[in-house]
Amino acid sequence: MIWQVLWEFRVAAEHCEEFERLYGAEGDWAQLFARSAEFRGTTLVRDPAVVGRYVTIDTWNDAESFHRFTESFAAEYKALDLRCEEFTAYEMKIGAFESL
């Protein structure tokens, strides 16, 4: 069953371009996740009504794929997360969902 992890972000207008580069389908996060053969891709969506509001959707083969990745790449994940903190004013994990 496909597993999707959703995050919501708020980004200051002056950081939107860099945020989109880091969090987009070819960005630094997607490149890190792609180190797992079980990663299926990242989708970045922007709210046209609210400047700087974004949601990411990271897609994995299943929940176990995601959990194995987070265990195996915990240090790299944390380092990238720290590097990207300056671009986000707000970050919240919406949740993890199974595709039906």
C-alpha positions as CSV (number, residue, x, y, z in Angstrom):
1,M,0.0,0.0,0.0
2,I,1.4,3.4,-1.0
3,W,2.4,5.6,2.0
4,Q,2.3,9.4,1.8
5,V,3.7,11.8,4.4
6,L,2.3,15.4,4.3
7,W,3.9,18.5,5.8
8,E,2.6,22.0,5.9
9,F,5.0,25.0,5.8
10,R,4.8,28.8,6.1
11,V,7.7,30.6,4.4
12,A,8.5,34.3,4.4
13,A,8.1,35.8,0.9
14,E,11.8,36.5,0.6
15,H,12.6,32.8,1.1
16,C,10.0,31.3,-1.2
17,E,12.3,30.8,-4.2
18,E,15.0,29.0,-2.1
19,F,12.3,27.0,-0.3
20,E,10.8,25.8,-3.6
21,R,14.3,24.7,-4.8
22,L,15.0,22.8,-1.6
23,Y,11.6,21.1,-1.2
24,G,10.5,20.6,-4.8
25,A,10.5,17.3,-6.8
26,E,14.2,17.6,-7.7
27,G,15.3,19.5,-4.5
28,D,17.6,18.5,-1.7
29,W,15.0,16.7,0.3
30,A,13.9,14.6,-2.7
31,Q,17.6,13.8,-3.5
32,L,18.1,12.6,0.1
33,F,14.9,10.5,0.0
34,A,16.0,9.0,-3.3
35,R,18.8,7.3,-1.6
36,S,16.1,4.7,-0.8
37,A,14.9,2.6,-3.8
38,E,11.5,2.6,-2.1
39,F,10.9,6.3,-2.4
40,R,8.5,7.2,-5.1
41,G,8.8,11.0,-5.2
42,T,7.9,14.4,-3.7
43,T,5.2,16.7,-4.7
44,L,5.3,20.4,-3.6
45,V,2.1,22.3,-3.7
46,R,1.6,26.1,-3.1
47,D,-1.6,27.8,-1.8
48,P,-2.4,30.5,-4.3
49,A,-4.5,32.4,-1.7
50,V,-1.8,32.6,1.0
51,V,1.7,33.7,0.1
52,G,4.3,31.4,1.5
53,R,2.0,28.5,2.4
54,Y,3.1,25.1,1.1
55,V,2.4,21.4,1.5
56,T,4.8,18.6,0.6
57,I,3.7,15.1,-0.2
58,D,6.4,12.5,0.1
59,T,5.4,9.1,-1.4
60,W,6.9,5.8,-0.4
61,N,6.2,2.2,-1.3
62,D,4.8,1.5,2.2
63,A,5.1,2.6,5.8
64,E,8.0,0.2,6.4
65,S,10.0,1.8,3.6
66,F,9.7,5.2,5.2
67,H,10.6,3.9,8.6
68,R,13.7,2.0,7.3
69,F,14.8,5.2,5.6
70,T,14.4,7.4,8.7
71,E,16.4,4.9,10.7
72,S,19.2,4.4,8.1
73,F,19.5,8.1,7.2
74,A,18.7,9.7,10.6
75,A,21.9,11.8,10.7
76,E,21.6,13.1,7.1
77,Y,17.9,13.9,7.7
78,K,18.7,15.9,10.8
79,A,21.5,17.8,9.2
80,L,19.3,18.8,6.2
81,D,16.5,19.7,8.5
82,L,18.8,22.0,10.5
83,R,20.1,23.6,7.3
84,C,16.6,24.3,6.0
85,E,15.2,25.7,9.3
86,E,16.1,29.3,8.3
87,F,13.7,29.2,5.4
88,T,10.6,28.2,7.3
89,A,8.6,30.3,9.8
90,Y,6.2,27.4,10.5
91,E,6.4,23.6,10.0
92,M,3.9,21.0,10.9
93,K,3.6,17.3,10.0
94,I,0.0,16.9,8.9
95,G,0.3,13.2,9.0
96,A,1.1,9.9,7.2
97,F,-1.6,8.4,5.0
98,E,-2.2,5.1,3.1
99,S,-3.6,5.3,-0.4
100,L,-6.8,3.4,-0.9
